[in-house]
């Protein structure tokens, strides 16, 4: 039997593509929203005063309590981004009774990411997994704006998900050798 290196490379590329597709599907099922500006990660989109605000969520697959929140503030008719606003994220736990607790943090979002200069962004670490209420407050220098709230379910990463992800990574690397 002859060794066909071209066929082996094709199988390796196919396996790597399947691994990436499967890994992406797994990580998207961990947290409701991912990525910067990905439409599937929109937590809320609403008009607040003279602005339309879209909030995106993202989390780290290995540490679900580390979150990235982004807010796009734009004019509702022209969709032109508005930079002269301040955006604050207020985070409060939701208790098992459904009662919203005291705010545990208030964070002002910055615009420091040059790749996403039109987004107001913040990275934060929550004290634990669980249900949280996130209130987004938008204000411009004239005091116009408003606020909107949404619930965020921060779930723990299961050991089986980690084993699956790392196992597939090891398999894909060893298949390329």
Backbone bond lengths (Angstrom), bond angles and torsions (degrees), N, CA, C in turn:
res aa  C-N    CA-C-N  psi(-1)  N-CA   C-N-CA  omega(-1)  CA-C   N-CA-C  phi
1 X - - - 1.445 - - 1.525 109.14 -
2 X 1.326 115.56 131.79 1.458 121.08 -178.16 1.515 111.73 -93.11
3 X 1.304 115.34 142.95 1.469 121.59 178.56 1.520 108.45 -83.13
4 X 1.306 116.82 125.82 1.452 121.83 -179.03 1.529 108.35 -107.47
5 X 1.340 116.67 100.06 1.471 119.98 -176.15 1.519 111.71 -68.73
6 X 1.317 118.39 -31.65 1.463 120.85 179.20 1.525 110.80 -66.70
7 X 1.326 116.69 -41.62 1.468 120.89 176.99 1.516 111.35 -65.69
8 X 1.337 116.99 -36.28 1.466 121.39 178.76 1.523 110.78 -65.82
9 X 1.338 117.12 -42.14 1.457 120.55 178.21 1.524 111.10 -63.93
10 X 1.311 116.50 -39.81 1.465 120.39 178.39 1.525 110.38 -62.05
11 X 1.329 117.32 -43.81 1.466 120.71 178.74 1.520 111.02 -64.65
12 X 1.341 117.15 -38.48 1.461 120.04 179.05 1.523 111.42 -64.95
13 X 1.317 116.82 -43.09 1.465 120.63 178.86 1.523 110.24 -65.26
14 X 1.323 117.64 -41.68 1.460 121.51 177.50 1.525 110.50 -62.78
15 X 1.336 117.57 -43.58 1.461 121.08 179.02 1.518 110.93 -63.04
16 X 1.336 117.60 -42.48 1.456 121.40 179.18 1.531 110.71 -63.67
17 X 1.334 117.28 -42.27 1.471 120.62 178.17 1.528 110.66 -62.98
18 X 1.332 117.53 -42.41 1.460 120.77 177.88 1.526 110.68 -64.65
19 X 1.332 117.34 -40.59 1.460 121.25 177.59 1.524 111.01 -59.80
20 X 1.334 116.70 -46.89 1.460 119.95 -179.52 1.523 111.55 -63.61
21 X 1.334 116.73 -41.25 1.467 119.90 178.38 1.524 110.91 -65.23
22 X 1.324 117.19 -43.84 1.465 121.41 -179.75 1.531 110.33 -66.83
23 X 1.331 117.08 -42.65 1.466 120.92 178.73 1.518 111.71 -62.62
24 X 1.336 116.66 -39.87 1.455 120.25 177.52 1.519 110.71 -64.39
25 X 1.318 117.08 -43.42 1.464 120.25 178.61 1.522 111.13 -62.56
26 X 1.318 117.74 -40.36 1.468 121.10 179.29 1.517 111.41 -64.85
27 X 1.322 116.86 -46.78 1.458 118.74 -176.13 1.518 111.21 -69.92
28 X 1.318 118.91 -30.89 1.462 120.08 178.11 1.520 111.33 -69.23
29 X 1.327 118.47 -23.77 1.457 119.98 -179.11 1.523 112.05 -83.81
30 X 1.316 118.65 -7.84 1.458 121.34 -177.46 1.522 111.37 -76.90
31 X 1.288 117.84 -44.34 1.459 122.38 -176.09 1.524 107.54 -129.56
32 X 1.322 119.11 141.65 1.456 120.42 -177.37 1.519 114.26 -55.59
33 X 1.323 119.77 -33.76 1.447 120.00 -176.49 1.502 113.61 -131.24
34 X 1.345 116.75 140.81 1.452 122.48 179.36 1.513 110.46 -138.09
35 X 1.299 115.27 161.25 1.461 124.90 167.31 1.518 113.10 77.98
36 X 1.306 115.12 163.30 1.457 122.50 -179.25 1.513 108.51 -93.76
37 X 1.303 116.61 108.13 1.445 119.86 176.73 1.508 114.66 82.59
38 X 1.289 119.71 3.18 1.457 123.21 177.25 1.529 107.72 -69.58
39 X 1.354 118.87 124.61 1.464 119.98 -177.67 1.527 113.78 -56.10
40 X 1.323 118.25 -26.48 1.467 119.65 179.79 1.521 111.87 -74.42
41 X 1.346 117.48 -10.37 1.462 120.34 -177.93 1.523 112.64 -101.90
42 X 1.316 117.48 10.57 1.462 120.21 -178.68 1.523 109.31 -71.34
43 X 1.331 115.41 120.87 1.459 120.66 178.27 1.522 110.82 -87.64
44 X 1.315 116.38 -36.05 1.460 121.04 180.00 1.523 108.98 -159.34
45 X 1.332 115.43 146.44 1.466 121.29 174.99 1.523 106.25 -142.46
46 X 1.341 115.74 120.01 1.457 118.52 -173.03 1.513 110.06 -157.54
47 X 1.331 116.20 151.91 1.454 120.57 173.91 1.519 108.77 -83.23
48 X 1.329 115.49 130.27 1.461 123.06 177.32 1.517 107.51 -124.61
49 X 1.316 116.41 105.24 1.456 119.63 -176.78 1.522 109.33 60.66
50 X 1.334 117.96 -129.95 1.464 120.08 -178.31 1.535 113.99 -84.55
51 X 1.328 118.09 10.28 1.458 121.14 -174.08 1.523 111.74 -123.73
52 X 1.315 114.79 156.14 1.468 121.14 168.39 1.521 106.31 -107.36
53 X 1.336 116.53 128.77 1.461 121.44 -177.43 1.524 108.49 -116.72
54 X 1.324 115.51 130.06 1.460 122.49 175.47 1.519 107.13 -120.99
55 X 1.329 116.74 125.91 1.459 121.39 -179.26 1.516 108.92 -112.27
56 X 1.343 116.00 130.01 1.458 123.68 178.81 1.527 108.70 -111.06
57 X 1.323 116.57 146.53 1.462 120.88 175.95 1.513 109.39 -119.15
58 X 1.317 114.64 153.02 1.453 121.51 176.61 1.516 107.34 -152.28
59 X 1.334 116.34 148.26 1.460 119.03 177.93 1.515 109.47 -140.79
60 X 1.308 115.28 166.26 1.453 123.23 178.59 1.522 107.82 -91.51
61 X 1.324 117.92 128.30 1.461 121.53 -177.52 1.525 111.67 -59.13
62 X 1.327 117.51 -34.60 1.466 120.62 -177.56 1.524 113.75 -85.33
63 X 1.320 117.73 -17.68 1.464 120.69 -178.81 1.518 107.83 -143.86
64 X 1.311 116.98 91.74 1.460 121.42 -175.56 1.518 113.51 -65.89
65 X 1.332 118.42 -17.84 1.460 119.09 -179.57 1.528 112.11 -80.38
66 X 1.332 117.52 -11.72 1.463 121.10 175.67 1.526 107.60 -91.05
67 X 1.323 116.70 115.62 1.462 121.68 -175.07 1.511 111.55 -119.84
68 X 1.306 114.03 154.22 1.454 121.81 173.01 1.527 106.22 -123.64
69 X 1.319 116.87 122.83 1.456 122.25 178.92 1.523 108.25 -116.46
70 X 1.328 116.08 135.40 1.463 121.68 178.80 1.519 108.60 -129.99
71 X 1.316 116.25 141.01 1.463 121.22 177.07 1.522 109.08 -126.45
72 X 1.309 115.77 129.91 1.461 122.32 174.31 1.519 106.63 -104.00
73 X 1.318 116.56 121.52 1.460 122.07 177.75 1.521 106.83 -110.97
74 X 1.332 116.54 121.65 1.458 119.14 179.06 1.526 110.60 -144.37
75 X 1.336 115.00 170.46 1.462 120.48 176.18 1.525 107.56 -76.38
76 X 1.331 118.51 132.44 1.468 120.83 -173.30 1.521 114.41 -64.59
77 X 1.327 119.26 -28.72 1.463 119.72 -177.60 1.523 112.93 -90.86
78 X 1.332 117.08 -39.69 1.473 119.75 -176.67 1.524 113.01 -95.90
79 X 1.343 117.57 -15.39 1.463 123.49 -175.84 1.525 113.25 60.70
80 X 1.315 117.63 20.65 1.459 121.95 176.89 1.531 107.98 -78.17
81 X 1.347 117.83 127.89 1.470 119.80 179.00 1.529 112.59 -61.16
82 X 1.318 115.59 145.95 1.460 122.24 179.34 1.527 107.58 -113.00
83 X 1.334 116.42 120.38 1.459 120.09 -178.07 1.523 112.32 -95.82
84 X 1.317 118.19 -22.82 1.467 121.59 -173.52 1.527 112.03 -83.07
85 X 1.299 117.24 41.69 1.467 121.11 177.52 1.518 109.01 -126.74
86 X 1.306 115.38 157.36 1.459 122.59 172.06 1.522 106.64 -108.15
87 X 1.332 115.77 137.97 1.460 121.01 178.92 1.525 107.73 -123.81
88 X 1.331 115.13 129.63 1.466 121.60 179.06 1.523 108.58 -123.18
89 X 1.324 115.62 139.65 1.468 121.75 174.31 1.524 107.79 -109.00
90 X 1.327 116.70 121.17 1.468 123.14 175.76 1.526 107.00 -104.07
91 X 1.315 118.18 126.05 1.464 122.71 -176.93 1.530 109.05 -115.62
92 X 1.336 116.22 129.84 1.467 121.27 177.82 1.528 108.50 -139.51
93 X 1.329 117.99 140.54 1.471 120.45 178.08 1.533 110.95 -73.38
94 X 1.322 114.95 149.36 1.460 120.85 172.42 1.518 105.91 -107.01
95 X 1.317 116.46 118.47 1.465 121.65 -177.59 1.523 110.77 -75.22
96 X 1.329 116.87 163.23 1.468 121.67 -178.43 1.529 111.92 -58.42
97 X 1.325 117.97 -24.70 1.463 121.38 177.82 1.529 111.94 -75.79
98 X 1.352 116.96 -9.06 1.452 121.35 -177.43 1.520 112.72 94.75
99 X 1.332 117.02 -7.59 1.459 122.44 179.15 1.532 109.82 -74.44
100 X 1.337 116.32 133.48 1.462 121.23 176.39 1.525 108.01 -83.24
101 X 1.324 116.35 125.12 1.463 122.08 -178.22 1.514 112.37 -79.66
102 X 1.314 113.96 -173.54 1.467 121.39 177.70 1.527 109.64 -67.76
103 X 1.336 115.79 149.97 1.462 120.54 176.24 1.522 109.31 -59.15
104 X 1.339 115.62 133.21 1.460 119.14 176.42 1.523 111.39 -100.19
105 X 1.336 116.31 -16.48 1.464 119.09 175.75 1.515 110.71 -162.13
106 X 1.318 114.91 148.80 1.458 123.87 172.31 1.518 105.33 -129.74
107 X 1.327 116.11 121.81 1.462 120.24 -174.44 1.527 109.17 -127.45
108 X 1.326 116.00 130.37 1.461 119.83 174.04 1.524 108.48 -84.58
109 X 1.315 115.14 130.72 1.462 120.10 179.78 1.521 109.86 -80.46
110 X 1.322 115.63 143.42 1.455 121.40 178.07 1.516 111.32 -105.27
111 X 1.332 115.33 173.25 1.461 121.67 177.50 1.524 109.80 -121.91
112 X 1.338 116.78 40.21 1.454 120.76 -171.92 1.508 116.36 -82.14
113 X 1.316 119.60 -14.13 1.454 121.15 -176.00 1.528 109.45 -81.68
114 X 1.341 118.22 111.30 1.460 119.31 -177.36 1.520 113.48 -65.08
115 X 1.318 118.11 -25.29 1.464 120.24 179.05 1.523 111.16 -72.84
116 X 1.326 116.54 -29.58 1.463 121.34 -179.79 1.525 109.02 -124.13
117 X 1.312 117.90 53.99 1.448 121.87 -175.65 1.508 114.26 -59.75
118 X 1.320 118.28 -18.85 1.454 120.67 -179.45 1.521 112.71 -89.58
119 X 1.326 118.80 -3.09 1.455 122.16 179.44 1.523 111.24 -101.66
120 X 1.323 115.26 140.36 1.463 121.75 170.79 1.520 105.06 -91.03
121 X 1.352 118.38 118.09 1.458 120.96 -170.40 1.516 112.88 -125.86
122 X 1.330 114.45 152.79 1.451 121.18 175.35 1.524 108.69 -151.53
123 X 1.328 115.72 139.99 1.467 121.67 171.82 1.517 106.49 -112.77
124 X 1.325 116.38 135.81 1.455 119.86 -178.05 1.515 109.97 -148.22
125 X 1.319 115.18 161.83 1.455 121.25 177.39 1.518 108.18 -120.48
126 X 1.319 115.66 122.71 1.462 121.66 178.44 1.517 109.51 -82.10
127 X 1.334 117.96 154.90 1.467 120.03 -177.41 1.528 113.97 -67.29
128 X 1.336 117.18 -26.09 1.470 119.59 -179.25 1.520 109.53 -164.77
129 X 1.317 115.57 171.73 1.455 119.95 173.86 1.528 108.39 -74.29
130 X 1.322 116.57 166.81 1.457 121.21 179.72 1.514 111.51 137.33
131 X 1.322 115.85 -167.53 1.459 122.53 -179.58 1.527 109.68 -93.24
132 X 1.328 116.22 135.70 1.458 122.21 177.77 1.520 109.73 -133.72
133 X 1.327 115.27 150.56 1.451 120.64 169.79 1.520 107.01 -104.30
134 X 1.325 116.15 127.11 1.463 121.78 178.03 1.524 106.71 -109.50
135 X 1.314 116.14 122.61 1.462 121.50 176.51 1.521 107.41 -110.22
136 X 1.321 115.84 125.28 1.457 122.26 -179.85 1.522 107.32 -103.87
137 X 1.327 115.67 122.56 1.462 121.73 -179.48 1.524 107.92 -112.69
138 X 1.335 116.54 127.02 1.464 122.37 -179.66 1.526 107.73 -120.47
139 X 1.331 116.31 129.76 1.461 121.78 178.28 1.533 109.04 -139.90
140 X 1.337 115.40 139.75 1.453 119.38 172.33 1.525 108.30 -104.58
141 X 1.337 119.16 175.01 1.474 120.77 -177.43 1.538 113.35 -59.21
142 X 1.331 117.78 -25.46 1.462 120.66 179.69 1.530 111.93 -85.58
143 X 1.337 117.47 -0.46 1.465 120.82 179.22 1.517 113.85 88.14
144 X 1.333 117.42 4.03 1.463 120.35 178.40 1.512 110.13 -81.49
145 X 1.305 116.58 155.66 1.457 122.10 179.94 1.507 109.58 143.17
146 X 1.309 116.18 -138.66 1.455 120.53 -179.42 1.511 109.90 164.70
147 X 1.325 115.05 -165.49 1.452 119.73 178.83 1.521 109.72 -144.80
148 X 1.315 113.98 153.91 1.464 121.74 177.72 1.525 107.24 -144.61
149 X 1.334 115.97 145.48 1.471 120.78 -179.34 1.517 110.18 -120.97
150 X 1.328 115.12 152.10 1.462 121.48 173.02 1.519 108.52 -148.03
151 X 1.326 115.42 155.79 1.462 121.08 178.33 1.519 109.66 -89.59
152 X 1.311 115.70 143.36 1.456 122.32 179.56 1.523 107.80 -128.42
153 X 1.323 116.20 122.77 1.462 121.81 178.88 1.519 108.54 -100.14
154 X 1.314 116.78 110.94 1.463 122.30 -179.20 1.523 107.25 -100.86
155 X 1.314 115.40 108.78 1.455 121.45 -174.38 1.525 110.83 -102.70
156 X 1.327 116.83 147.26 1.465 119.07 177.73 1.526 111.08 -72.31
157 X 1.313 115.68 150.83 1.460 121.03 175.14 1.526 107.35 -79.54
158 X 1.317 116.08 130.09 1.462 119.03 179.52 1.531 109.64 -80.64
159 X 1.300 115.73 152.34 1.464 121.27 179.02 1.529 110.15 -62.79
160 X 1.336 117.15 -32.57 1.466 119.87 -179.08 1.522 111.60 -68.79
161 X 1.321 117.28 -33.91 1.455 119.68 176.40 1.525 110.03 -66.52
162 X 1.334 117.11 -43.88 1.466 120.24 178.37 1.528 110.94 -62.27
163 X 1.342 117.28 -44.03 1.471 120.76 179.43 1.523 109.89 -60.87
164 X 1.315 116.90 -43.17 1.467 120.80 -179.63 1.521 111.12 -63.66
165 X 1.322 117.11 -47.86 1.469 120.22 -178.32 1.527 111.20 -63.06
166 X 1.343 116.68 -49.13 1.463 119.15 -178.78 1.529 111.73 -69.24
167 X 1.323 117.85 -34.18 1.466 121.02 176.89 1.518 111.45 -63.08
168 X 1.331 116.54 -44.39 1.470 120.13 177.73 1.521 111.16 -65.58
169 X 1.306 116.91 -36.57 1.469 119.64 177.50 1.517 110.81 -63.03
170 X 1.317 117.53 -44.84 1.471 121.58 178.86 1.531 109.91 -62.69
171 X 1.330 116.80 -44.70 1.468 119.94 179.13 1.523 111.81 -61.02
172 X 1.329 116.92 -41.95 1.459 118.45 -178.43 1.514 111.99 -68.35
173 X 1.323 117.35 -38.73 1.464 120.08 179.08 1.519 110.66 -67.56
174 X 1.333 117.42 -44.16 1.466 119.37 -179.42 1.525 111.98 -67.93
175 X 1.339 117.54 -27.91 1.468 118.32 179.46 1.521 111.28 -72.98
176 X 1.325 117.14 -21.38 1.468 120.28 179.24 1.521 112.23 -83.19
177 X 1.331 117.44 -14.40 1.467 120.12 -178.09 1.502 112.36 -77.85
